[in-house]
Amino acid sequence: MVKTSRKSGFHNLSMQERHEFILEQELMPSDEFNNFINESALSYEQADHMIENVIGKFNLPIGIALNFIVNGKEVLVPMVVEEPSIVAGASFMAKLARESGGFSAEASASEMIGQIQVLDVDDLEAARDNIIAHKDELLADVSEIDSILKKLGGGPRDLEVRLIEESAIGKFLVIHLIYDVLDAMGANTINTACETISPKIEELTGGRVHLRILSNLADRRLVKSSCMIPLESLAFGDFSAEEVRDGIIEAWAFADADPYRAATHNKGIMNGIDAVVIATGNDWRAIEAGAHSYAAKDGKYTSLSKWSVDKDGNLVGTLELPLAVGIVGGATKTHPTARAALKLMEVEKASELAEIIASIGLAQNLAAIRALATEGIQRGHMNLHARQIAISAGAKGVMIEKIAKQIVKENAIRVDRAVEILEEWRNNE
């Protein structure tokens, strides 16, 4: 069969029917798919080896973002998230984008930066020149620390020296070791490489090496995703296509100009990005740190995305940010559900994963600012949130949807009202 990420009415299907649709795509055998639905996919023994002081496991829902086409490829995207409207919002925006071919994305080389702080240097300029003079020697010293990486074509690429002229402790040197980690996130490789050349750095500078660690501002590992939404697709309800398009651009301009708005704007982007990063066992904290740092790269915190109009009046969006994600090592290999998530997306390279994640972020951004610019963020979000309110009130089974619909109808999406309705219905049974 032809693989597709499009399934009309997916949210109305039973859990079993959703499973059947995904299995029909023939992305993985049923025993591997069971890692999504088996509560014991991650054993207590596995969990105990992943982190310290384990006493149990914590579950979050796994949803599937539909309708995504990334670089011409249909993709079902697993998202691990607790907040309503995120999966639905991304899926709907992907539906609009697929009318013009979906998302186009491109990842740069998988180069990470390792930082070495050098203190107590008498002559910073002379020390810098000496390091640069011995750059090839230093790079050679770290080319063998990962034989598999070297065999696959990865390894050290460059070495840069920065002078910190002012700080709370005075002047010091910072050396940047640029290392291509290919399909890994790369933290362990980078940290090992920094430690390996630190003794020689001290010899060359006459200083004292202090910190030796990677930077999560991975601005040499960027991903850019873009999409075009046909103008006619934007109209809905009482809103014309032009009103929606212009409202989205006006909302983006607010975030572009104001850091207070940009913080929430970018948080919306990360709603989608983090959900896929977590699903694939990657380090969402590192991704968050890199994204927000990159948003301030020009000295002012601003929007990570950009929305504009093309010559035909269509809406065009782009998103660029660092995405240091891997598909080998760490939880991506030890956690069975993370492995299943990568299999579901048919990801073979870390760059492919990054391109999908950036596209999810762009779609999620569009969903959020479209809602803000038209009917307001609360309407759609609270409609979905009503189910959680119903559960909090004690509703079970079919009563969850009934209570949710009633409190939405009354525009009283509150636990106290849900409790009242539930008690009334129970008393009338």
For each residue, the residues with C-beta under 8 A, 3 or more apart:
1: 24 25 26
2:
3: 25 26 27 74
4: 7 25 74
5: 66 67 68 69 74 75 76 77 94
6: 66 67 74 95 98
7: 4 10 13 21 66
8:
9: 12 13
10: 7 13 18 21 64 66 91
11: 88
12: 9
13: 7 9 10 17 18 21
14: 17 18
15: 18 19
16: 19 20
17: 13 14 20 21
18: 10 13 14 15 21 22 64
19: 15 16 22 23 33 37
20: 16 17 23 24
21: 7 10 13 17 18 24 25
22: 18 19 25 27 33 64 76 344
23: 19 20 26 30 33
24: 1 20 21
25: 1 3 4 21 22 76
26: 1 3 23
27: 3 22 76 343 344 346
28: 32 33 340 343 344
29: 32 33
30: 23 33 34
31: 34
32: 28 29 35 339 340 343
33: 19 22 23 28 29 30 36 37 340 344
34: 30 31 37 38 41
35: 32 38 41 336 337 339 340
36: 33 41 62 78 337 340
37: 19 33 34
38: 34 35 41
39: 59
40: 43
41: 34 35 36 38 336 337 340
42: 46 47 57 335 336 337
43: 40 46 47
44: 47 48 54 56 57
45: 48 49
46: 42 43 49 50 334 335 336
47: 42 43 44 50 51 54 56 57
48: 44 45 54
49: 45 46 334
50: 46 47 54 331 334 335
51: 47 54
52:
53:
54: 44 47 48 50 51
55:
56: 44 47
57: 42 44 47
58:
59: 39
60: 80 81 82 278
61: 80 81 82
62: 36 78 79 80 279 337 341
63: 78 79 81 86 87
64: 10 18 22 76 77 78 79 87
65: 68 76 77 78 79 87 90 91 94 272 360 363
66: 5 6 7 10 76 91 94 95
67: 5 6 91 92 94 95 97 98
68: 5 65 74 75 76 77 91 94 98 102 103 356 359 360 363
69: 5 72 73 74 75 94 97 98 101 102 103
70: 73 75 102 103 105 225 355 356 359
71: 103 104 105 355
72: 69 101 102
73: 69 70 346
74: 3 4 5 6 68 69
75: 5 68 69 70 345 346 356
76: 5 22 25 27 64 65 66 68 344 345
77: 5 64 65 68 90 276 345 356 360
78: 36 62 63 64 65 276 279 280 340 341 344 345
79: 62 63 64 65 86 87 90 272 275 276 279 360
80: 60 61 62 275 276 278 279
81: 60 61 63 86 87 271 274 275 278
82: 60 61
83: 86 271
84: 88 381 384 385 387 388
85: 88 89 367 380 381 384 385
86: 63 79 81 83 89 90 271 272 275 364
87: 63 64 65 79 81 90 91 275
88: 11 84 85 91 92 380 384
89: 85 86 92 93 363 364 367 368 371 380
90: 65 77 79 86 87 93 94 272 360 363 364 367
91: 10 65 66 67 68 87 88 94 95 363
92: 67 88 89 95 96 367
93: 89 90 96 97 229 363 364 366 367 370
94: 5 65 66 67 68 69 90 91 97 98 102 103 359 363
95: 6 66 67 91 92 98 99
96: 92 93 99 229 230 233 234 366
97: 67 69 93 94 100 101 102 103 227 228 229 363
98: 6 67 68 69 94 95 101 102
99: 95 96 229 230 233
100: 97 227 228 229 230 314
101: 69 72 97 98 104 228
102: 68 69 70 72 94 97 98 227 359
103: 68 69 70 71 94 97 225 226 227 359 362 363
104: 71 101 225 226 227
105: 70 71 223 224 225 226 354 355 356 358 359
106: 223 224 355
107: 110 221 222 223 323 351 352 354 355
108: 111 220 221 222 223
109: 157 180 220 221
110: 107 154 180 181 182 183 184 186 221 324 350 351
111: 108 157 178 179 180 181 220 221
112: 178 179 180 181 186 187 189 190 214 215 218 220 221 324
113: 176 177 178 179 190 214 215 217 218 219 220
114: 176 177 179 190 191 193 194 212 213 214 215
115: 174 175 176 177 194 211 212 213 214 215
116: 174 175 177 194 197 198 201 209 211 212
117: 172 173 174 209 210 211 212
118: 121 127 172 173 174 175 201 202 205 207 208 209 210
119: 169 172 207 208 209 210
120: 207 208
121: 118 124 127 171 172 173 205 206 207
122: 206
123: 126 127
124: 121 127 128 163 171 172 173
125: 128 129 163
126: 123 129 130
127: 118 121 123 124 130 131 173 204 205 206 207
128: 124 125 131 132 161 163 173
129: 125 126 132 133
130: 126 127 133 134 204 205
131: 127 128 134 135 138 159 161 173 175 201 204 205
132: 128 129 135 159 161
133: 129 130
134: 130 131 137 138 200 204
135: 131 132 138 139 158 159
136: 139 140
137: 134 140 141 200
138: 131 134 135 141 142 159 197 200 201
139: 135 136 142 143 156 157 158 159
140: 136 137 143
141: 137 138 196 197 200
142: 138 139 145 155 156 177 179 193 196 197
143: 139 140 150 155 156
144: 147 150
145: 142 189 192 193 196
146: 149 150 154 155 189 192
147: 144 150 151
148: 151 152
149: 146 152 154 155 181 182 184 189
150: 143 144 146 147 153 154 155
151: 147 148
152: 148 149 182
153: 150 180 182
154: 110 146 149 150 179 180 181 182
155: 142 143 146 149 150 179 180
156: 139 142 143 159 177 178 179 180 193
157: 109 111 139 178 179 180
158: 135 139 178
159: 131 132 135 138 139 156 175 176 177 178
160: 175 176 178
161: 128 131 132 173 174 175 176
162: 173 174 175 176
163: 124 125 128 171 173 174
164: 167 171 172 173 174
165: 171
166: 171
167: 164 170 171 172
168:
169: 119 172
170: 167
171: 121 124 163 164 165 166 167
172: 117 118 119 121 124 164 167 169 207
173: 117 118 121 124 127 128 131 161 162 163 164 205 207
174: 115 116 117 118 161 162 163 164
175: 115 116 118 131 159 160 161 162 201
176: 113 114 115 159 160 161 162 215
177: 113 114 115 116 142 156 159 190 193 194 197
178: 111 112 113 156 157 158 159 160 220
179: 111 112 113 114 142 154 155 156 157 186 189 190 193
180: 109 110 111 112 153 154 155 156 157
181: 110 111 112 149 154 184 185 186 189 190 326
182: 110 149 152 153 154 350
183: 110 326 327 328 349 350
184: 110 149 181 189 326 328 329 350
185: 181 282 283 286 324 325 326 329 330 350
186: 110 112 179 181 189 190 214 324 326
187: 112 190 191 214 283 286
188: 191 192 329
189: 112 145 146 149 179 181 184 186 192 193
190: 112 113 114 177 179 181 186 187 193 194 213 214
191: 114 187 188 194 195 212 213 214
192: 145 146 188 189 195 196
193: 114 142 145 156 177 179 189 190 196 197
194: 114 115 116 177 190 191 197 198 212 213 214
195: 191 192 198 212
196: 141 142 145 192 193
197: 116 138 141 142 177 193 194 200 201
198: 116 194 195 201 202 209 212
199: 202 203 209
200: 134 137 138 141 197 203 204
201: 116 118 131 138 175 197 198 204 205 207 209
202: 118 198 199 205 206 207 208 209
203: 199 200 206
204: 127 130 131 134 200 201
205: 118 121 127 130 131 173 201 202
206: 121 122 127 202 203
207: 118 119 120 121 127 172 173 201 202
208: 118 119 120 202
209: 116 117 118 119 198 199 201 202 212
210: 117 118 119
211: 115 116 117
212: 114 115 116 117 191 194 195 198 209
213: 114 115 190 191 194
214: 112 113 114 115 186 187 190 191 194
215: 112 113 114 115 176 218
216: 286 289 290 293 324
217: 113 289 290 293 294 322
218: 112 113 215 221 222 290 322 323 324
219: 113 222 290 294 297 322
220: 108 109 111 112 113 178
221: 107 108 109 110 111 112 218 322 323 324 354
222: 107 108 218 219 320 321 322 323
223: 105 106 107 108 320 321 322 323 351 354 355 357 358
224: 105 106 318 319 320 358
225: 70 103 104 105 318 319 320 355 358 359 361 362
226: 103 104 105 316 317 318 319 362
227: 97 100 102 103 104 316 317 359 362 363 366
228: 97 100 101 310 314 315 316 317
229: 93 96 97 99 100 233 234 314 315 316 317 366
230: 96 99 100 233 234 314
231: 234 241 242 245 312 313 314 315
232: 235 241
233: 96 99 229 230 241
234: 96 229 230 231 241 244 245 248 315 370
235: 232 239 240 241 244
236: 239 244 374
237: 374 375
238:
239: 235 236 243 244 247 374 375
240: 235 243 244
241: 231 232 233 234 235 244 245
242: 231 245 246 313
243: 239 240 246 247 374
244: 234 235 236 239 240 241 247 248 370 373 374
245: 231 234 241 242 248 249 309 313 315
246: 242 243 249 250
247: 239 243 244 250 251 370 373 374
248: 234 244 245 251 252 307 315 366 369 370 373
249: 245 246 252 253 307 308 309 315
250: 246 247 253 254 373
251: 247 248 254 255 369 372 373
252: 248 249 255 256 265 303 305 306 307 369
253: 249 250 256 257
254: 250 251 257 258 261 265
255: 251 252 258 261 262 264 265 266 302 303
256: 252 253 262 302 303 306
257: 253 254 261 302
258: 254 255 261 262
259: 262 263 300 301 302
260: 263 264
261: 254 255 257 258 264 265
262: 255 256 258 259 265 266 295 301 302 303
263: 259 260 266 267 301
264: 255 260 261 267 268
265: 252 254 255 261 262 268 269 303 304 305 365 368 369
266: 255 262 263 269 270 291 292 295 303 304
267: 263 264 270 271
268: 264 265 271 272 364 365 367 368 369
269: 265 266 272 273 291 304 305 319 321 361 362 364 365
270: 266 267 273 274 287 288 291 361
271: 81 83 86 267 268 274 275 364 368
272: 65 79 86 90 268 269 275 276 360 361 363 364 365
273: 269 270 276 277 287 291 323 357 358 360 361 364
274: 81 270 271 277 278 284 287 288
275: 79 80 81 86 87 271 272 278 279 360
276: 77 78 79 80 272 273 279 280 341 356 357 360
277: 273 274 280 282 283 284 287 325 357
278: 60 80 81 274 275 281 282 284
279: 62 78 79 80 275 276 337 338 341
280: 78 276 277 325 327 332 338 341 342 353
281: 278 330 331 332 333 334 335 337 338 339 341
282: 185 277 278 287 325 326 330 331 332
283: 185 187 277 286 287 324 330
284: 274 277 278 287 288
285: 288 289
286: 185 187 216 283 289 290 324
287: 270 273 274 277 282 283 284 290 291 322 323 324 325
288: 270 274 284 285 291 292
289: 216 217 285 286 292 293
290: 216 217 218 219 286 287 293 294 321 322 323 324
291: 266 269 270 273 287 288 294 295 304 321 322
292: 266 288 289 295 296 301
293: 216 217 289 290 296 297
294: 217 219 290 291 297 304 321 322
295: 262 266 291 292 301 302 303 304 321
296: 292 293 299 300 301 302
297: 219 293 294
298: 302
299: 296
300: 259 296
301: 259 262 263 292 295 296
302: 255 256 257 259 262 295 296 298
303: 252 255 256 262 265 266 295 306
304: 265 266 269 291 294 295 319 320 321 361
305: 252 265 269 317 318 319 361 362 365
306: 252 256 303 317 318 319
307: 248 249 252 315 316 317 366 369
308: 249 315 316 317
309: 245 249 313 314 315 316
310: 228 313 314 316
311:
312: 231
313: 231 242 245 309 310
314: 100 228 229 230 231 309 310
315: 228 229 231 234 245 248 249 307 308 309
316: 226 227 228 229 307 308 309 310
317: 226 227 228 229 305 306 307 308 362 365 366
318: 224 225 226 305 306 362
319: 224 225 226 269 304 305 306 358 361 362 365
320: 222 223 224 225 304 358
321: 222 223 269 290 291 294 295 304 358 361
322: 217 218 219 221 222 223 287 290 291 294
323: 107 218 221 222 223 273 287 290 354 357 358
324: 110 112 185 186 216 218 221 283 286 287 290
325: 185 277 280 282 287 350 353 354 357
326: 181 183 184 185 186 282 329 330 332 350
327: 183 280 332 342 347 348 349 350 353
328: 183 184 332 333 350
329: 184 185 188 326 332 333
330: 185 281 282 283 326 333 334
331: 50 281 282 334 335 338
332: 280 281 282 326 327 328 329 335 338 339 342
333: 281 328 329 330 338 339
334: 46 49 50 281 330 331 338
335: 42 46 50 281 331 332 338 339
336: 35 41 42 46 339 340
337: 35 36 41 42 62 279 281 340 341
338: 279 280 281 331 332 333 334 335 341 342
339: 32 35 281 332 333 335 336 342 343
340: 28 32 33 35 36 41 78 336 337 343 344
341: 62 78 276 279 280 281 337 338 344 345
342: 280 327 332 338 339 345 347 353
343: 27 28 32 339 340 346
344: 22 27 28 33 76 78 340 341
345: 75 76 77 78 341 342 352 353 356
346: 27 73 75 343
347: 327 342 352 353 356
348: 327 352
349: 183 327 352 353
350: 110 182 183 184 185 325 326 327 328 353 354
351: 107 110 223 354 355
352: 107 345 347 348 349 355 356
353: 280 325 327 342 345 347 349 350 356 357
354: 105 107 221 223 323 325 350 351 357 358
355: 70 71 105 106 107 223 225 351 352 358 359
356: 68 70 75 77 105 276 345 347 352 353 359 360
357: 223 273 276 277 323 325 353 354 360 361
358: 105 223 224 225 273 319 320 321 323 354 355 361 362
359: 68 70 94 102 103 105 225 227 355 356 362 363
360: 65 68 77 79 90 272 273 275 276 356 357 363 364
361: 225 269 270 272 273 304 305 319 321 357 358 364 365
362: 103 225 226 227 269 305 317 318 319 358 359 365 366
363: 65 68 89 90 91 93 94 97 103 227 272 359 360 366 367
364: 86 89 90 93 268 269 271 272 273 360 361 367 368
365: 265 268 269 272 305 317 319 361 362 368 369
366: 93 96 227 229 248 307 317 362 363 369 370
367: 85 89 90 92 93 268 363 364 370 371
368: 89 265 268 271 364 365 371 372 377
369: 248 251 252 265 268 307 365 366 372 373
370: 93 234 244 247 248 366 367 373 374
371: 89 367 368 374 375 376 377 379 380 381
372: 251 368 369 376 377
373: 244 247 248 250 251 369 370
374: 236 237 239 243 244 247 370 371
375: 237 239 371 379 380
376: 371 372 379
377: 368 371 372 380 381
378: 381 382
379: 371 375 376 382 383
380: 85 88 89 371 375 377 383 384
381: 84 85 371 377 378 384 385
382: 378 379 385 386 408 413
383: 379 380 386 408 413
384: 84 85 88 380 381 387
385: 84 85 381 382 388 389 413
386: 382 383 389 390 403 404 405 407 408 413
387: 84 384 390 391 400 401 404
388: 84 385 391 392
389: 385 386 392 393 403 404 407 413 414 415 418
390: 386 387 393 395 399 400 401 403 404 407 418 422
391: 387 388 394 395 396 400
392: 388 389 415 418
393: 389 390 403 415 418 419 421 422
394: 391 419 422
395: 390 391 399 400 402 403 418 422
396: 391 399 400
397: 400
398: 401 402
399: 390 395 396 402 403 422 425
400: 387 390 391 395 396 397 403 404
401: 387 390 398 404 405
402: 395 398 399 405 406 425
403: 386 389 390 393 395 399 400 406 407 418 421 422
404: 386 387 389 390 400 401 407 408
405: 386 401 402 408 409
406: 402 403 409 410 421
407: 386 389 390 403 404 410 412 413 414 417 418 421
408: 382 383 386 404 405 411 413
409: 405 406
410: 406 407 417
411: 408
412: 407 417
413: 382 383 385 386 389 407 408 417
414: 389 407 417 418
415: 389 392 393 418 419
416: 419 420
417: 407 410 412 413 414 420 421
418: 389 390 392 393 395 403 407 414 415 421 422
419: 393 394 415 416 422 423
420: 416 417 423 424
421: 393 403 406 407 417 418 424 425
422: 390 393 394 395 399 403 418 419 425 426
423: 419 420 426 427
424: 420 421 427 428
425: 399 402 421 422 428 429
426: 422 423 429
427: 423 424
428: 424 425
429: 425 426
